[in-house]
Amino acid sequence: MSRLSLVFCLTLLSYAVLACGNDFAISAAMSAEPTRIAILPETIRLSSPLPSQQLLVQRMAGNVSLGPVADDQHVIKWAVANPEICIVEEGRVVAKANGQTMLTATIASKEEGAPGEKTGEKVVAQAQVTVEGFDPAIPWVFRNHVQSVLSKTGCNMGACHGAVAGKNGFRLSLRGYDPEGDYFLITRHARGRRITPHDPGRSLLLTKPTGAIAHKGGVRFTEDSPEYRVISQWIAQGHPGPIADEPRITKLQVYPSLNRLQAGDKQQLLVMAEFTDGRREDVTRWAKFTATNHSVCTVVNEGENQGLVTVNGSGEGSIVAWYLAQNVIATVTVPLVQDVPPQAFARKSGLGKIDELILAKLEELNIPPSPPCSDGEFLRRLSLDLLGVLPTADEAEAFLASNDPDKRTHLVDRLLARPEFVDYWTYRWSDLLLVSGDRLRPDAVKAYSAWIREQVEKNTPWDQIARGVILAKGSTITNGAANFYALHQDPLDMSETVSTAFLGMSINCARCHDHPLEKWTNDEYYGMASLFARVRGKGWGGDFRAGDGNRTIFLADRGEVIQPRTGEPQLPKPLNGEAIAFDAEGDRREHLAQWLTARENPYFSRAIVNRVWANFMGTGLVEAVDDLRLTNPASNEALLNYLANDLVDHQYDLRQLMRQIVLSDAYGRSSQSMEENAKDDRYYSHFRPRRLSAEVMLDALSQVTAVPTEFKDYPAGTRALQLKDAAVGSYFLSTFGRPARLLTCECERTEEPSMTQVLHLMNGDTLMKKLESDKCVVNTLFATGKEDAPKPDSSANNSKEAEPASANALANRPDLSGPELTAAVTRLYLSAFSRYPSGDELRQIHEVIDQTPASARPTALQDLLWSLLTSREFLFQH
C-alpha cells in the first residue's frame, strides 16, 4: 500500500471511532411581557372529596414561569379574607365550608418577618377561592381514588401484581386499565379474603402494603398516610364498585406548564384533574412523574416532595405526569450561560417562518447559529437529500462558477423536476409501505412499487396517497395499493400499521391494556381495529415462496373484532374521532379516511411533516419519527405546528413542503459547529452530519468510479435507489443498514457504524472490484479521448494552486504528473466532494505521486481514489 493509502486508511479508521447569580435574560419575545407575581392555579375551586389544594406563587412573564418567589431569604405569608370558608396550612388551601373568599400572598423576609422588597415594591398576589359541594363524609370512588392509590404505590405495575400472571396468586390490570375486573379480583376473588368490611384495618389490602403482614413487595405506605386513609374509608363505606355513570376524568393539567429556570433551581409542580361532573381535584400526590432529559432536570416521584423538579444543567427537558391513564407535560427551559452578541439572532429581511421560529428557539436557549455553508456543500447536500445522487463534476463546476444571486433557489427547482427525485422518493415511501419480496410475490412487488412511483411522479397530495392505501380493494396485481392488505391480513395489524405509517405513533401497547405513554385506551384500540373488521381477501394467501401473489381484496357484509377484556365487539371508532354504528352502511374505512385526513386531525399532517423534516435535517422535530406520542414532545413545537398547518393549507403538497425546508437558512447552515453551539443536537443551530444511507452510498461509489453495481435480474446500470424490491441480494446494502421492510418503523434502517463496515470499505469486494475495473474513472485517465478537465477554484484555498491542464493532455501519459495530475485530481475532487482540492491537498498528492515510479502510478491513483471514497467527507452527508 502506498503512503497516501496509509494516510487515508487512518482517516477511515477515525471515521469508525467518530461514529462509535441572577435571572437569565429572557428572549426578545418574552422580554416584551411584563413580569408579574401570580398564584397558580389562578382559578381555585375546591369541590372534591379531598377539599384541599397545593398553592404555588410564581414569577411570571406572560404564561411562562420564571421560578418560585420563595427562596432562601423569603417566604410566603398567606391571608384569607374569610377563614370560615378556607384556611391555608403549609402552602395548601383547605376547605372549611361552601362559599367564596379572597386569598392574599405576601412575600416576607425570613429574618425580619416583614414584607420584603423586590425592585422597590412590595410583592403581593391575590386569587379568589370557591368552595362548593363541601362534604366531610368524603365519598370515595373506586375508579378514581382507590385505583390511583394502587397505581401510585406500584401495586398494579408490571413488576408487581400488574404482571400478566400477577404475583403470588393476586393479579390486577396494568396501571388499573380495567376497574371492573380489578374490583372483582379485590372483593370477590379467593372468597373476598382481601377485604374485611366490618374491620377495614384487618384487610389484606391494608395489612400487606403497610408491612403488618409479610409482603414480598415491601412496605408501600404507612398507617398514617393518605393512601391508607383512602382505602380504609372506602372499605368502611361499603367498598362500592365502579358504576357506568360515575364521574370520569376528562382533563389533566400541570402548573406551571412552561418554565424558564437556571441550573440549581427547584420548582414544585402541581397536577390538577378535571372530571365529567365539573369537579377539579389536586392529584399531585397520586400522579407518577418522569423526567425525559435528566441532564436538564430530574423530578421527585415519591414522598413529601412529590413533583419537585431540580434543574441540573442547560437545555430543554420535559416532566411527564401520569394519572388515571392521562398524561400531561411540563417543559423546563434552561438557557446556556454564555456571552452571545445580540446580532447573532438578528432577523434579516425576508426571513421565512421556519427560520423565524428556529431563531426564536435558539435565542430562548442562548445558542447562536453557525454561518451558512459553502456553495459546494449546499450543492452536494441538496442533491443527496432530494435525489439520493451526487452532483457530477460538470454540475459542480458550473454551480461553483455561477454568480447568480438566486442560484440556490434555481437549483432547488431544477432538482425537484429531475427523474432521480421520483426514484429517490419512490424508494423512501416503499420503505414506509413495506415493498419487499420477502413478503410479496414478484408481480405484486412490481405492482405495489409502480403504484407508489406513479403517485410520486404525479405529485399526488399526501392525503390522497393515504386514502388510496386505506381504501384499496380489488386485485393486488392491477391495484398495487391493495398489497397493503396482502401484507396485513389481520384487523389488528392493519390498525397498528396505519397508525404508525400515517399518524407516526405506535398504538401496540393498547392491544393488551391502556397505553402507558399516551391517552389511547384498550377500548379505543379495539374501536380502531373494528374499522377494518370486514376487510377480506381471497386468492394468494401470503406465502412469498409460492403462488402468483394475486390476492383480491373485498369487503364482507358482516364480521366484528372482539374486545378480549369484555368478550364483546367494540364500536368502530377512529382513535380521536366519532364512533359509527355496527350496522352503518358503506365502507367503514371511508369513515377512518375522512377522520385521518381531516384538517382538524392533529396527528396526520404532523406525522408526514416530521418524516420529511428528518430526511433533510438528519433528525426529526420529534425523534424518533415513529414516536409522535404526547409524552415525546417536539424540540420546536411551534415549528412543527406551523409546518403541519402550512401543509394542509397547500393541500398536502409534499414538494412544496420540501422546497420550503431546503430553502431555509437552517438547512443551509454549515455543519461546522462553534464552541457556543457544539453541544446542540436538537435545535438546528448547525447542520447535523450523518452517514450516507446504504443505497445512497453504494450509488455514490458507482457514480464516482464510473462502474455501475450489478443486481441480479435487473438491467445493467440500475442504481440501488431504483430497485423495486428490498430483498434483492447485496452484501454491501445489508452491511450498511438497508431495512428489511418487515416492520413499519424507521428503526429498521440503521446508520450505526460497525467494524464490518470499516473492513468492507478497506478491502471488500464492492469497492475493490470497482477500482480495479477497466471502466474505473482512474483507468480511463490513461486512455485516449478524455474530455477537458475542469479548472480548479482559485478561491478554494488562500495558498496558490497548480494551474489546470487540458485533460486531453492525459492521453497516453502513463507517467502522469504535473499539470495533468492536477487536472485529474481536480476532476476526482469535484466528483466526490463537489469542491476543488485545496493547495495543500494538491501539494501532498503531488509529493506522493512524484515519488512513485511511472509504472506504479496507475495503482497510486487507484489508492488516491480509494482514499477519497473512504474518507469521512465522502461517507457523510454534511
LINSULKA-V545505 format. One record per backbone hydrogen bond with DSSP energy under -0.5 kcal/mol. NH is the residue of the N-H (numbers start at 1). CO is the residue of the C=O. If there is no record, write none. Layout:
BEGIN
nh=NH co=CO
nh=NH co=CO
END
This chain:
BEGIN
nh=6 co=2
nh=7 co=3
nh=8 co=4
nh=9 co=5
nh=10 co=6
nh=11 co=7
nh=12 co=8
nh=13 co=9
nh=14 co=10
nh=15 co=11
nh=16 co=12
nh=17 co=13
nh=18 co=14
nh=19 co=15
nh=20 co=16
nh=31 co=27
nh=32 co=28
nh=33 co=30
nh=36 co=60
nh=38 co=58
nh=40 co=38
nh=40 co=56
nh=44 co=42
nh=44 co=128
nh=45 co=43
nh=46 co=130
nh=47 co=45
nh=47 co=280
nh=51 co=49
nh=52 co=50
nh=53 co=93
nh=55 co=91
nh=56 co=40
nh=58 co=38
nh=58 co=56
nh=59 co=67
nh=60 co=36
nh=60 co=58
nh=61 co=64
nh=62 co=34
nh=64 co=61
nh=65 co=258
nh=66 co=59
nh=69 co=57
nh=71 co=74
nh=75 co=108
nh=77 co=106
nh=79 co=104
nh=81 co=102
nh=85 co=82
nh=86 co=82
nh=87 co=94
nh=89 co=87
nh=89 co=92
nh=92 co=89
nh=93 co=53
nh=94 co=87
nh=95 co=51
nh=96 co=85
nh=96 co=97
nh=97 co=85
nh=99 co=131
nh=101 co=129
nh=103 co=127
nh=104 co=79
nh=105 co=125
nh=106 co=77
nh=107 co=123
nh=108 co=75
nh=108 co=106
nh=109 co=114
nh=110 co=73
nh=113 co=109
nh=116 co=107
nh=118 co=121
nh=121 co=118
nh=124 co=122
nh=125 co=105
nh=127 co=103
nh=129 co=101
nh=130 co=44
nh=131 co=99
nh=132 co=46
nh=138 co=135
nh=140 co=138
nh=145 co=141
nh=146 co=141
nh=147 co=142
nh=149 co=145
nh=150 co=146
nh=151 co=147
nh=152 co=148
nh=153 co=149
nh=154 co=151
nh=155 co=150
nh=156 co=150
nh=157 co=154
nh=160 co=157
nh=161 co=155
nh=162 co=157
nh=163 co=160
nh=166 co=163
nh=167 co=170
nh=170 co=167
nh=172 co=161
nh=175 co=156
nh=176 co=173
nh=177 co=174
nh=182 co=178
nh=183 co=179
nh=184 co=180
nh=185 co=181
nh=186 co=182
nh=187 co=183
nh=188 co=184
nh=189 co=184
nh=191 co=188
nh=192 co=188
nh=192 co=189
nh=193 co=189
nh=193 co=190
nh=195 co=192
nh=199 co=196
nh=202 co=199
nh=203 co=200
nh=204 co=193
nh=205 co=194
nh=206 co=203
nh=207 co=203
nh=208 co=204
nh=210 co=206
nh=211 co=208
nh=212 co=207
nh=213 co=207
nh=218 co=215
nh=220 co=209
nh=221 co=209
nh=225 co=222
nh=229 co=225
nh=230 co=226
nh=231 co=227
nh=232 co=228
nh=233 co=229
nh=234 co=230
nh=235 co=231
nh=236 co=232
nh=237 co=233
nh=238 co=235
nh=239 co=234
nh=246 co=243
nh=250 co=274
nh=251 co=274
nh=253 co=272
nh=255 co=270
nh=259 co=331
nh=260 co=65
nh=261 co=259
nh=261 co=333
nh=264 co=311
nh=265 co=262
nh=267 co=309
nh=269 co=307
nh=270 co=255
nh=272 co=253
nh=273 co=281
nh=274 co=251
nh=275 co=279
nh=276 co=248
nh=278 co=275
nh=281 co=273
nh=282 co=52
nh=283 co=271
nh=283 co=281
nh=284 co=271
nh=286 co=283
nh=287 co=283
nh=287 co=284
nh=288 co=322
nh=289 co=287
nh=290 co=320
nh=292 co=318
nh=296 co=293
nh=297 co=293
nh=298 co=310
nh=300 co=308
nh=306 co=303
nh=307 co=300
nh=308 co=305
nh=309 co=267
nh=309 co=307
nh=310 co=298
nh=311 co=265
nh=312 co=296
nh=313 co=296
nh=315 co=334
nh=317 co=332
nh=319 co=330
nh=320 co=290
nh=320 co=318
nh=321 co=328
nh=322 co=288
nh=323 co=326
nh=326 co=323
nh=328 co=321
nh=330 co=319
nh=331 co=257
nh=332 co=317
nh=333 co=259
nh=333 co=331
nh=334 co=315
nh=334 co=332
nh=336 co=365
nh=338 co=336
nh=340 co=338
nh=344 co=341
nh=345 co=342
nh=346 co=343
nh=348 co=346
nh=351 co=348
nh=356 co=352
nh=357 co=353
nh=358 co=354
nh=359 co=355
nh=360 co=356
nh=361 co=357
nh=362 co=358
nh=363 co=359
nh=364 co=360
nh=365 co=361
nh=366 co=362
nh=366 co=363
nh=367 co=362
nh=368 co=366
nh=370 co=685
nh=373 co=668
nh=378 co=374
nh=379 co=375
nh=380 co=376
nh=381 co=377
nh=382 co=378
nh=383 co=379
nh=384 co=380
nh=385 co=381
nh=386 co=382
nh=387 co=383
nh=388 co=383
nh=389 co=383
nh=396 co=392
nh=397 co=393
nh=398 co=394
nh=399 co=395
nh=400 co=396
nh=401 co=397
nh=402 co=398
nh=407 co=404
nh=410 co=406
nh=411 co=407
nh=412 co=408
nh=413 co=409
nh=414 co=410
nh=415 co=411
nh=416 co=412
nh=417 co=413
nh=417 co=414
nh=418 co=415
nh=421 co=418
nh=422 co=418
nh=423 co=419
nh=424 co=420
nh=425 co=421
nh=426 co=422
nh=427 co=423
nh=428 co=424
nh=429 co=425
nh=430 co=426
nh=431 co=427
nh=432 co=428
nh=433 co=429
nh=434 co=430
nh=434 co=431
nh=435 co=430
nh=436 co=434
nh=439 co=436
nh=440 co=436
nh=445 co=441
nh=446 co=442
nh=447 co=443
nh=448 co=444
nh=449 co=445
nh=450 co=446
nh=451 co=447
nh=452 co=448
nh=453 co=449
nh=454 co=450
nh=455 co=451
nh=456 co=452
nh=457 co=453
nh=458 co=454
nh=459 co=456
nh=460 co=455
nh=462 co=652
nh=464 co=461
nh=465 co=461
nh=466 co=462
nh=467 co=463
nh=468 co=464
nh=469 co=465
nh=470 co=466
nh=471 co=467
nh=472 co=469
nh=474 co=553
nh=476 co=551
nh=479 co=475
nh=480 co=478
nh=482 co=479
nh=483 co=480
nh=484 co=481
nh=485 co=482
nh=487 co=483
nh=488 co=484
nh=489 co=487
nh=494 co=490
nh=495 co=491
nh=496 co=492
nh=497 co=493
nh=498 co=494
nh=499 co=495
nh=500 co=496
nh=501 co=497
nh=502 co=498
nh=503 co=498
nh=503 co=499
nh=504 co=500
nh=505 co=499
nh=510 co=507
nh=511 co=508
nh=512 co=509
nh=513 co=509
nh=515 co=520
nh=518 co=515
nh=525 co=521
nh=526 co=522
nh=527 co=523
nh=528 co=524
nh=529 co=525
nh=530 co=526
nh=531 co=527
nh=531 co=528
nh=532 co=529
nh=533 co=530
nh=535 co=532
nh=536 co=534
nh=536 co=554
nh=538 co=552
nh=540 co=550
nh=544 co=542
nh=546 co=543
nh=551 co=549
nh=552 co=538
nh=553 co=474
nh=553 co=551
nh=554 co=536
nh=556 co=534
nh=562 co=560
nh=563 co=568
nh=564 co=562
nh=566 co=563
nh=567 co=563
nh=568 co=563
nh=570 co=561
nh=573 co=527
nh=574 co=578
nh=577 co=574
nh=580 co=572
nh=584 co=581
nh=588 co=586
nh=590 co=587
nh=591 co=587
nh=591 co=588
nh=592 co=588
nh=593 co=589
nh=594 co=590
nh=595 co=591
nh=596 co=592
nh=597 co=593
nh=598 co=594
nh=598 co=595
nh=601 co=598
nh=602 co=600
nh=605 co=601
nh=607 co=603
nh=608 co=604
nh=609 co=605
nh=610 co=606
nh=611 co=607
nh=612 co=608
nh=613 co=609
nh=614 co=610
nh=615 co=611
nh=616 co=612
nh=617 co=613
nh=618 co=614
nh=627 co=624
nh=628 co=504
nh=629 co=627
nh=631 co=517
nh=632 co=629
nh=635 co=621
nh=637 co=634
nh=640 co=636
nh=641 co=637
nh=642 co=638
nh=643 co=639
nh=644 co=640
nh=645 co=641
nh=646 co=642
nh=647 co=643
nh=648 co=644
nh=649 co=645
nh=650 co=646
nh=651 co=648
nh=652 co=647
nh=653 co=647
nh=653 co=650
nh=654 co=652
nh=657 co=653
nh=658 co=654
nh=659 co=655
nh=660 co=656
nh=661 co=657
nh=662 co=658
nh=663 co=659
nh=664 co=661
nh=668 co=664
nh=669 co=666
nh=670 co=371
nh=673 co=671
nh=677 co=674
nh=678 co=674
nh=680 co=677
nh=687 co=670
nh=689 co=687
nh=690 co=877
nh=692 co=875
nh=697 co=693
nh=698 co=694
nh=699 co=695
nh=700 co=696
nh=701 co=697
nh=702 co=698
nh=703 co=699
nh=704 co=700
nh=705 co=701
nh=706 co=702
nh=707 co=702
nh=708 co=706
nh=714 co=711
nh=718 co=715
nh=722 co=719
nh=723 co=720
nh=726 co=435
nh=728 co=725
nh=734 co=730
nh=735 co=731
nh=736 co=732
nh=737 co=734
nh=738 co=733
nh=745 co=743
nh=748 co=745
nh=749 co=746
nh=750 co=737
nh=758 co=754
nh=759 co=755
nh=760 co=756
nh=761 co=757
nh=762 co=758
nh=763 co=759
nh=764 co=760
nh=768 co=764
nh=769 co=765
nh=770 co=766
nh=771 co=767
nh=772 co=768
nh=773 co=769
nh=773 co=770
nh=776 co=773
nh=777 co=705
nh=780 co=776
nh=781 co=777
nh=781 co=778
nh=782 co=779
nh=783 co=780
nh=794 co=792
nh=796 co=793
nh=805 co=819
nh=809 co=806
nh=810 co=807
nh=811 co=808
nh=813 co=810
nh=816 co=813
nh=820 co=817
nh=821 co=817
nh=822 co=818
nh=823 co=819
nh=824 co=820
nh=825 co=821
nh=826 co=822
nh=827 co=823
nh=828 co=824
nh=829 co=825
nh=830 co=826
nh=831 co=827
nh=832 co=828
nh=833 co=829
nh=834 co=829
nh=834 co=830
nh=835 co=829
nh=842 co=838
nh=843 co=839
nh=844 co=840
nh=845 co=841
nh=846 co=842
nh=847 co=843
nh=848 co=844
nh=849 co=845
nh=850 co=846
nh=851 co=847
nh=852 co=849
nh=856 co=853
nh=857 co=853
nh=857 co=854
nh=860 co=856
nh=861 co=857
nh=862 co=858
nh=863 co=859
nh=864 co=860
nh=865 co=861
nh=866 co=862
nh=867 co=863
nh=868 co=864
nh=869 co=865
nh=870 co=866
nh=871 co=868
nh=875 co=871
nh=876 co=872
nh=877 co=690
nh=878 co=876
END
